[in-house]
C-alpha cells in the first residue's frame, strides 16, 4: 500500500515526518507519487494557533473528498493538545505526539479490522529516538535535538502538546550530523521545541550540542529559535568556541512592552533583551538578529503596542515574523476577559508588518559592499543562483548557474526587496 505525509507547523514536525516516512518504509509501505493517489494519508498537525488546527481539519476533509477510500491518519500536536476535538474529525486513526513511531503498527491493525482508532498516550519523559530523524529533503539539513517545554507562557499550548524538556544524546547528534554530511549537505540546523533548554536534564547546554554537530563535511551549523534569557555570558562564550556556528540568532521577543511580557509570563524584560542583543553584536559583529512579535495579546493597549513598535525600531531587527495572538483553550490567557477585538489585532499586525518590512530593507542596504559566503539553494530561475549567507541574508547572483550545496564567496552589490544581489569574488 502507498502512503503520503503532509506536514504542518515547525521544523521539529518536519524531522518527525522524516521519522514517520522511515518507519513506514521499514514496515513495507511504499511512498506515493502524489497524495491524491495514496492509499494512506498521514497528516502531521500543529496546534500553536487556531489557524493551524483549521488547516489540519481542512486537509482531512480534502483527503476524504479527493480519495474517499483512503485511510486518513491525524497525528501530532492537534490530537495531543485537544484529544476530544480531534476525535470528532473524519480521520480514521488519531495519534498523539507520544505514539508517532507506532503509526505503521496501528495501520496494520486498522487494515485487518477497520474502525476508528484513537491512540493518545502520555508523553514520555525521555527523548524519543524513534521520532527524530534528520530532515534531509532541504538544502540545509534539520536535526531535532530537543523536545518539550517547561515554561508555560500564559498564551501557549505547547507544553500540553509537547510535554516537558527532553534532549537528544550528544552521540546521536554527531551521528545524524555525519549522515547529513554523507548525503552532501554542507549546513545543518539544530532545532527543538525550546532549543535553548537543550540538555538541562543531562547537565549539558546548547553549546555542547553545537560542538557535537561539528563533524567533517559540515561547514556551517545554524540554530533555530532561542530564548533570550538563556543566552548568558557563559553560553555565548561557549558558542564562540565553534567557528562553524552561523552568526544568525532568532531571539523570540513576543512583545516590546514590559507589562505585556509580564502578563505573558515571559522570563525577561526589554532591558535584558536589549542587553543580550548588544552582547551578541559585540561577539559577532556581522550577525543578524531576527525575532517573532505577537500583536493583540490579551489586554494589549494602544500604548503597549506603541512600546513594542518603538522597541522593534530601536533594536533594528533583520527580519520580524509578525502574527496576531490566537486564543488557545487550556491556557491561562484564554480565561482573561479583556481580549483584543479581531479588527484591532488585524490593524496592529498590518502596522507591525510595515515596520518589519522597512527594518528589513534598512538591514539589507547596510550589507552592500560586505563580503560573505553563500550556500547555494536549488535553482529557482535560469537567470540567477540564489542562497543564504552565514547570517541568513537571502542573496541572488545573476548570470550564474551554480550547483546546489556549493559554498561561494561573494560581495554584496545591491539591496532589492527581501534579498541582496551579489557577485562572485
ABEGO torsion letter per residue (X at the ends): XBBBBBBBEBAAAAAAAAAAAAAAAAAGBBBBABAAABABBBBBBBAABAAAAAAAAAAAAAAAAABAABBBBBBEAAAAABAAAAAABABABBBBAAAAAAAAAAAAAAAABBEBBBBBBBBBABBBAAABBBBAABABBBBBABBEBAAGBAABAAAAAAEBBBBBBAAAAAAAAAAAAAAGBABBBBBBABAAABGAAAGBBAAAAAAAABBBGBABBBBBBBBAAABBAAAAAAAAABAABBBBBBBBAGBABAAAAAAAGBABBAAAAAAAAAAAAAABAABBBBBBBBBGBBGBBAAAAAAAAAAAAAAGBABBBBBBBBBBBGBAAAABAABBBAAAAAAAAAAAAAAAAAAAAAAAAAABGBBBBBBBBBBABAABBBBBBAAGBBBBBBGBBBBBGBBBBBBBABBBBGBBBBBBX
